[in-house]
């Protein structure tokens, strides 16, 4: 299983970016798809995730600014980020969990860098 993330870049405060992450390989029963971020010297934290049924969960700091969505036919998860602020600067990692015979497996993408200038 491979996760390919894209869409990061440099943007001014108040701007927008859209991240994409496509899962490929021998994939069955993708359950949760999500985005995490890690700023230099800090731990990796959940930004948002979405279940196979479409239920979403957001970190408090991004509520109202970020929107997560998924395309199950394309095994792809998106993160629309609006009103970006310098504190959103981080490496953003996509994550998926799959279910197979009662076991849950987690996979990570390689990360895409988001830099927000003030």
For each residue, the residues with C-beta under 8 A, 3 or more apart:
1: 23 24 25 26 27 96 98 105 107
2: 23 24 25
3: 21 22 23 24 94 95 96 107 108 109 110
4: 21 22 24 109 110
5: 8 19 20 21 92 93 94 109 110 111 112
6: 19 20 21 112
7: 17 18 19 20 79 112
8: 5 17 19 92 112 113 114
9: 17 113 114 115
10: 115 116 117
11: 15 16 17 84 114 115 116 117
12: 15 116 117
13: 84 85 86 116 117 118
14: 83 84
15: 11 12 84 116
16: 11 80 81 82 83 84
17: 7 8 9 11 81 84 114
18: 7 78 79 80 81
19: 5 6 7 8 35 78 79 81 92 94 112 114
20: 5 6 7 76 77 78
21: 3 4 5 6 33 35 76 77 78 94 109
22: 3 4 74 75 76
23: 1 2 3 27 30 33 75 76 96 107
24: 1 2 3 4 27 75
25: 1 2
26: 1
27: 1 23 24 30 75 98
28: 98 100
29: 98 99 100
30: 23 27 33 52 72 75 96 97 98
31: 51 52 96 97 98 99 104
32: 49 50 51 52 95 96 97
33: 21 23 30 49 50 68 70 77 94 95 96
34: 46 47 48 49 50 68 77 94 95 96
35: 19 21 46 47 48 49 68 77 79 92 93 94 95
36: 44 45 46 47 92 93 94 95
37: 44 45 47 88 90 91 92 93 114
38: 42 43 44 45 90 91 93 111
39: 42 89 90 91
40:
41:
42: 38 39 45 90
43: 38
44: 36 37 38 93
45: 36 37 38 42 59
46: 34 35 36 49 57 59
47: 34 35 36 37 58 59 62 66 79 92
48: 34 35 56 57 58 59 62 66 68 79
49: 32 33 34 35 46 56 57 68 95
50: 32 33 34 54 55 56 57 68 69 70 77
51: 31 32 54 55 56
52: 30 31 32 72
53:
54: 50 51 70
55: 50 51
56: 48 49 50 51 68
57: 46 48 49 50
58: 47 48 62 63 66 68
59: 45 46 47 48 62 63
60: 63
61: 87
62: 47 48 58 59 65 66 81 88
63: 58 59 60 66
64:
65: 62 81 82 83 84
66: 47 48 58 62 63 79 80 81 82
67: 79 80 82
68: 33 34 35 48 49 50 56 58 77 78 79 80
69: 50 77 78 80
70: 33 50 54 76 77 78
71: 74 75 76 77 78
72: 30 52 75
73:
74: 22 71
75: 22 23 24 27 30 71 72
76: 20 21 22 23 70 71
77: 20 21 33 34 35 50 68 69 70 71 94 96
78: 18 19 20 21 68 69 70 71
79: 7 18 19 35 47 48 66 67 68 92
80: 16 18 66 67 68 69
81: 16 17 18 19 62 65 66 84 88 114
82: 16 65 66 67
83: 14 16 65
84: 11 13 14 15 16 17 65 81 88 114 116
85: 13 88 116
86: 13 89 116 117 118
87: 61 116
88: 37 62 81 84 85 114 116
89: 39 86 114 115 116
90: 37 38 39 42 113 114
91: 37 38 39 111 112 113 114
92: 5 8 19 35 36 37 47 79 111 112 113 114
93: 5 35 36 37 38 44 108 109 110 111
94: 3 5 19 21 33 34 35 36 77 108 109
95: 3 32 33 34 35 36 49 106 107 108 109
96: 1 3 23 30 31 32 33 34 77 106 107
97: 30 31 32 104 105 106 107
98: 1 27 28 29 30 31 104 105 107
99: 29 31 102 103 104 105
100: 28 29 103 105
101:
102: 99
103: 99 100
104: 31 97 98 99
105: 1 97 98 99 100
106: 95 96 97
107: 1 3 23 95 96 97 98
108: 3 93 94 95
109: 3 4 5 21 93 94 95 112
110: 3 4 5 93
111: 5 38 91 92 93
112: 5 6 7 8 19 91 92 109
113: 8 9 90 91 92
114: 8 9 11 17 19 37 81 84 88 89 90 91 92
115: 9 10 11 89
116: 10 11 12 13 15 84 85 86 87 88 89
117: 10 11 12 13 86
118: 13 86
